[in-house]
Amino acid sequence: MYKFDNTMNSYLAGVFEADGHIDFIKNKNPRFCITTHEKNKGWLLKVKNTFGNYGFIRVKKRERALVLTISNKAGLKLVISLLNGHLKTPKIIVFNKLISWMNINIEAESEIKYYDIDYNLENSWLSGFIDGDGGFYVRYTKGKASQNRKERIGCRMTLYQRVSLKCGTSYDKIMGCIKEKLNCKLYKIEKNSRFYYIISCSSMLEVTNLVEYLDSYELKSSKYLDYVDFKEVHLMLKSKIAYENVTLVKLLKLRMNNLRNYEDIVWNHL
C-alpha cells in the first residue's frame, strides 16, 4: 500500500478527475472506474491496494488500457471516504450522485456528508491530475546553416482537459486555478467538434514553477520517469550546459513516453 500522508487523498481525487468515471446501471451497484495505459499496471495495482484491494482490473487489449472497477458497497464506501472533500472539477456532480445512492442503499449510523469543491492546490491533487492527463516532452531541433536555423533544445509539459461535461458544467474555474498556480499558458482549442483546454508550461519560469511543485508533490505513475528525464534537461538548460551535452539530451528524449520500454519499468519511486 502507498505510504499515506495528508495529501494522498488529494492525489487519488486528481487521478479520478483526470481518468476516472462512475457508471450507474439500473438494478446494479454503481461502478467506480479508473482507466490508464497498460504500461501503468504496477501503479494501478498500488492504487487498487490503496482502495482496500476492492474491485478488479480489466484489460482492454485494443485500446492497450487497463480499467480498475470497484462496485461492491464496502469498496464504494471506502472510495467515498478517501475522495470526499478533495474534488475540484465538475465530476463532483456524479460523485455526489454516488453519495446519494450510498445513503439510500447502505445501512449506516449517519448519512455520508457532501462537500463543496475545494480549489486549493497546495496539495497533491494536481500531481494526480497530471498523472492522468499530462505529458512531458523534450524537443531537440538540429541547426541548419543553409536555412538560417539555430539548434534548439526545449522542455514542455501539456495538460489537456475538455472544456465542459456533457451536462454543460464548465472546467473554467479549475483550469484557471492551475494556470495561476504554475503561472503558465492556458489555451482553448477545437478538435473533432469538441473543445479542450490546454495547460502549457514551456518557458524557463513556467517549467521552474512546475518542477518546484512536482518536487514537493511527486508523480506516481510511469510519468514520473518521464518527468525525471524532462527535469534533467530543464536543469541543464537552466545551468546553460544543455548545448554542451546534446548527446545526453537526445538520449533522454529517445527514452521518454511511448519510446520507453515499459516492460522494464521498476516501481522504486512508489
C-alpha positions as CSV (number, residue, x, y, z in Angstrom):
1,M,0.0,0.0,0.0
2,Y,1.1,3.6,-0.6
3,K,2.5,5.3,2.4
4,F,-0.4,7.5,3.3
5,D,0.3,11.2,4.1
6,N,-2.1,14.1,4.4
7,T,-2.1,14.7,0.7
8,M,-2.7,11.2,-0.7
9,N,-6.4,11.6,-0.7
10,S,-6.0,14.7,-2.9
11,Y,-3.7,12.7,-5.3
12,L,-6.3,10.0,-5.7
13,A,-9.0,12.6,-6.3
14,G,-6.9,14.2,-9.0
15,V,-6.4,10.8,-10.7
16,F,-10.1,10.1,-10.6
17,E,-10.9,13.6,-12.0
18,A,-8.5,13.1,-14.9
19,D,-9.1,9.4,-15.9
20,G,-12.0,8.2,-13.8
21,H,-15.7,7.8,-14.2
22,I,-18.7,6.4,-12.4
23,D,-21.3,4.3,-14.2
24,F,-24.9,3.9,-13.0
25,I,-26.6,0.8,-14.2
26,K,-30.3,0.0,-13.4
27,N,-30.8,-2.6,-10.6
28,K,-27.0,-2.9,-10.1
29,N,-24.4,-1.2,-7.9
30,P,-22.7,1.8,-9.4
31,R,-19.2,1.2,-10.9
32,F,-16.3,3.4,-9.9
33,C,-13.6,3.2,-12.6
34,I,-10.1,4.5,-13.2
35,T,-8.6,3.9,-16.7
36,T,-4.9,4.0,-17.5
37,H,-2.4,2.8,-20.1
38,E,-1.3,-0.8,-19.9
39,K,2.3,0.3,-19.0
40,N,0.9,1.5,-15.7
41,K,0.0,-1.9,-14.4
42,G,2.3,-1.7,-11.4
43,W,0.9,1.7,-10.5
44,L,-2.7,0.6,-10.9
45,L,-2.1,-2.4,-8.6
46,K,-0.9,0.1,-6.0
47,V,-3.9,2.2,-6.5
48,K,-6.2,-0.8,-6.1
49,N,-4.4,-1.8,-2.9
50,T,-4.9,1.8,-1.6
51,F,-8.6,1.4,-2.3
52,G,-8.6,-1.6,0.1
53,N,-7.9,-4.2,-2.7
54,Y,-11.5,-4.0,-3.6
55,G,-12.6,-4.5,-7.2
56,F,-10.8,-5.9,-10.2
57,I,-8.6,-4.8,-13.1
58,R,-10.0,-5.4,-16.6
59,V,-7.7,-5.5,-19.7
60,K,-8.8,-3.6,-22.9
61,K,-6.4,-5.1,-25.4
62,R,-7.4,-3.0,-28.4
63,E,-7.0,0.3,-26.5
64,R,-3.9,-1.0,-24.7
65,A,-5.6,0.1,-21.5
66,L,-6.4,-1.2,-18.0
67,V,-9.5,-0.3,-16.0
68,L,-9.8,-0.6,-12.3
69,T,-13.5,-1.2,-11.4
70,I,-15.0,-1.1,-7.9
71,S,-18.7,-1.9,-7.4
72,N,-19.2,-3.6,-4.1
73,K,-20.7,-1.4,-1.3
74,A,-17.7,-1.7,1.0
75,G,-15.3,-0.7,-1.7
76,L,-17.5,2.2,-2.8
77,K,-17.8,3.4,0.8
78,L,-14.0,3.4,1.1
79,V,-13.7,5.3,-2.2
80,I,-16.0,8.0,-0.9
81,S,-14.2,8.2,2.4
82,L,-10.9,8.8,0.7
83,L,-12.0,11.2,-2.0
84,N,-14.8,13.2,-0.4
85,G,-13.9,16.8,0.2
86,H,-11.0,16.7,-2.2
87,L,-12.7,17.1,-5.6
88,K,-12.1,20.2,-7.7
89,T,-13.8,19.7,-11.1
90,P,-17.4,19.2,-12.3
91,K,-17.0,15.5,-11.7
92,I,-18.2,16.3,-8.2
93,I,-21.7,16.1,-9.6
94,V,-21.5,12.4,-10.5
95,F,-19.5,11.8,-7.3
96,N,-22.3,13.3,-5.2
97,K,-24.8,11.2,-7.1
98,L,-22.8,8.2,-5.9
99,I,-23.0,9.5,-2.3
100,S,-26.8,9.9,-2.7
101,W,-27.1,6.3,-3.9
102,M,-25.0,5.0,-1.0
103,N,-27.1,7.0,1.5
104,I,-30.2,5.3,0.2
105,N,-28.7,1.8,-0.2
106,I,-26.5,1.2,2.8
107,E,-27.2,0.9,6.5
108,A,-25.2,3.4,8.3
109,E,-25.3,5.3,11.6
110,S,-25.4,8.6,9.8
111,E,-25.6,9.9,6.2
112,I,-22.4,10.5,4.2
113,K,-21.9,14.2,4.1
114,Y,-21.5,16.3,0.9
115,Y,-18.6,18.7,0.5
116,D,-18.2,21.7,-1.8
117,I,-15.5,21.9,-4.4
118,D,-12.1,22.9,-2.9
119,Y,-9.9,24.8,-5.3
120,N,-6.8,24.8,-3.0
121,L,-3.8,23.4,-5.0
122,E,-1.3,23.3,-2.1
123,N,-1.6,19.5,-2.0
124,S,-1.0,16.6,-4.4
125,W,-4.3,16.9,-6.4
126,L,-2.5,18.4,-9.4
127,S,0.1,15.7,-9.5
128,G,-2.7,13.1,-9.7
129,F,-4.4,15.2,-12.4
130,I,-1.1,15.4,-14.4
131,D,-0.5,11.6,-13.9
132,G,-3.9,11.2,-15.6
133,D,-3.9,13.7,-18.4
134,G,-0.5,15.4,-18.5
135,G,2.5,14.8,-20.8
136,F,6.2,15.7,-20.6
137,Y,8.3,16.4,-23.8
138,V,11.8,17.3,-24.7
139,R,12.4,19.0,-28.0
140,Y,15.6,18.9,-30.0
141,T,15.9,20.6,-33.3
142,K,19.2,20.3,-35.2
143,G,20.6,23.6,-36.5
144,K,20.8,24.1,-40.3
145,A,23.0,26.9,-41.6
146,S,21.6,26.8,-45.1
147,Q,18.1,27.7,-43.7
148,N,19.5,30.1,-41.0
149,R,18.0,27.7,-38.4
150,K,19.6,27.5,-35.0
151,E,20.0,24.4,-32.9
152,R,17.1,24.3,-30.3
153,I,16.5,22.4,-27.1
154,G,13.4,22.9,-25.0
155,C,11.1,21.3,-22.4
156,R,7.3,21.4,-22.4
157,M,4.5,19.9,-20.3
158,T,1.0,19.9,-21.6
159,L,-2.2,19.1,-19.8
160,Y,-5.4,18.5,-21.8
161,Q,-8.9,18.7,-20.4
162,R,-12.3,19.1,-22.1
163,V,-14.0,22.5,-21.6
164,S,-17.1,21.0,-20.1
165,L,-19.0,17.9,-19.2
166,K,-22.0,16.7,-21.3
167,C,-24.3,18.4,-18.8
168,G,-22.6,21.7,-19.7
169,T,-20.8,22.3,-16.4
170,S,-17.5,24.0,-17.2
171,Y,-13.9,23.3,-16.2
172,D,-13.1,27.1,-16.4
173,K,-12.5,27.6,-12.7
174,I,-10.1,24.8,-12.0
175,M,-8.1,25.3,-15.3
176,G,-7.8,28.9,-14.4
177,C,-6.5,27.9,-10.9
178,I,-3.9,25.7,-12.5
179,K,-2.8,28.5,-14.8
180,E,-2.4,30.8,-11.8
181,K,-0.6,28.2,-9.7
182,L,2.0,27.5,-12.4
183,N,2.0,31.0,-13.9
184,C,1.7,29.3,-17.3
185,K,-0.3,29.5,-20.5
186,L,-3.9,28.3,-21.0
187,Y,-5.4,27.7,-24.4
188,K,-8.7,26.6,-25.7
189,I,-8.8,24.5,-28.9
190,E,-11.4,22.7,-31.0
191,K,-10.7,19.1,-32.1
192,N,-13.2,16.8,-33.8
193,S,-16.0,19.2,-32.9
194,R,-15.1,19.1,-29.2
195,F,-13.5,21.9,-27.2
196,Y,-10.5,21.4,-25.0
197,Y,-8.4,23.4,-22.6
198,I,-4.6,23.0,-22.8
199,I,-2.3,24.0,-20.0
200,S,1.2,24.5,-21.4
201,C,4.5,25.0,-19.5
202,S,7.5,25.7,-21.8
203,S,9.3,28.9,-20.7
204,M,12.1,28.8,-18.1
205,L,9.8,30.4,-15.5
206,E,6.9,28.1,-16.2
207,V,8.9,24.9,-16.1
208,T,10.7,26.1,-13.0
209,N,7.3,26.6,-11.2
210,L,6.2,23.2,-12.4
211,V,9.4,21.5,-11.1
212,E,9.1,23.2,-7.8
213,Y,5.5,21.8,-7.4
214,L,6.3,18.3,-8.6
215,D,9.3,18.0,-6.4
216,S,7.0,18.7,-3.4
217,Y,4.1,16.5,-4.6
218,E,5.6,13.7,-6.7
219,L,4.0,11.9,-9.6
220,K,3.5,8.2,-9.0
221,S,2.7,6.6,-12.4
222,S,5.2,5.8,-15.2
223,K,5.0,9.6,-16.0
224,Y,7.3,10.1,-13.0
225,L,10.1,8.6,-15.1
226,D,9.4,10.9,-18.0
227,Y,9.4,13.8,-15.5
228,V,12.8,12.8,-14.2
229,D,14.3,12.9,-17.7
230,F,12.4,16.1,-18.5
231,K,13.7,17.7,-15.3
232,E,17.3,16.7,-16.1
233,V,17.1,18.6,-19.4
234,H,15.5,21.5,-17.8
235,L,18.2,21.8,-15.2
236,M,20.9,21.6,-18.0
237,L,19.1,24.5,-19.8
238,K,18.9,26.4,-16.5
239,S,22.6,25.9,-15.9
240,K,23.4,26.8,-19.5
241,I,25.1,23.5,-20.2
242,A,22.4,21.8,-22.4
243,Y,24.1,22.6,-25.7
244,E,27.3,21.1,-24.4
245,N,25.5,17.8,-23.7
246,V,23.4,17.3,-26.8
247,T,24.2,13.6,-26.9
248,L,22.7,13.2,-23.4
249,V,19.7,15.4,-24.3
250,K,18.9,13.2,-27.3
251,L,19.4,10.0,-25.3
252,L,16.9,11.3,-22.7
253,K,14.4,12.3,-25.3
254,L,14.6,8.9,-27.0
255,R,13.5,7.0,-23.9
256,M,10.5,9.1,-22.9
257,N,6.8,8.4,-23.2
258,N,6.0,5.7,-25.8
259,L,9.6,5.2,-26.6
260,R,10.3,3.9,-23.1
261,N,10.3,0.1,-22.7
262,Y,7.6,-0.1,-20.1
263,E,8.2,-3.8,-19.5
264,D,11.4,-2.8,-17.8
265,I,9.8,-0.2,-15.5
266,V,10.8,-0.7,-11.9
267,W,8.4,1.0,-9.5
268,N,11.0,2.0,-6.9
269,H,9.5,5.5,-6.7
270,L,6.4,4.1,-5.1
